[in-house]
Amino acid sequence: MQIGFKVLLVSDVVDSTQEVEAGLKESGANQVMNLSVEGNLLKVLADNVIDLVVLDVIKPTTALFEKLAMVYEYCPKPIVCFSNERDSNIIAKSVKAGVTAYIVDGKDASRMQPIIEVAMARFNEGQAIRKELAQVKDKLSERAVIEKAKGLLIENKNMSEDEAYKAMRKMAMDQGKKISVVAHEVCGVLTGLS
């Protein structure tokens, strides 16, 4: 487990976070910042280096889920939620919004470290999968552009499929560009001529 991590502790009752804060510090947090659920979560995350977001809320709200979804989209962090709410719909919404661990009635300091370790591990695994998925999407997108460019060369220049690909590959090597970049350029030029 990482020692000396920084935590943003978000609560709907900021005055009652001592138990969670103590557990976080006992688990290795060297800095715990407090923020009310009404606070600007994205701004605080943008202005500070934060390793973990911990929610200490009686009942998560739709507004909180919207903030968490924006965090998940723009500056993803592992998020642990301590709540008294047992409703499975609320739990499902929190997970969809990016919560990596949802704990009901379990703020005991002795449980804090394993909860944080699991949340961080799940977050890291999820981020690796998101990155891999983005790379696959990029490759598929590049492949689609190359195929479109080949089709345009075949149609407009009366080339065979093999000739079209070799022509683009030669242009890419001559210009020091990726073939997908050349394919975008070919599509732009040949689509403009149509």
Secondary structure, DSSP 8 states (H G I E B T S, - for coil): --SSEEEEEEESSGGG-HHHHHHHHHTTEEEEEEEETTS-HHHHHHHS--SEEEEEESS--HHHHHHHHHHHHHS---EEEEES---HHHHHHHHHTT-SEEEES---HHHHHHHHHHHHHHHHHHHHHHHHHHHHHHHHHHHHHHHHHHHHHHHHH---HHHHHHHHHHHHHHHT--HHHHHHHHHHHHHHH-
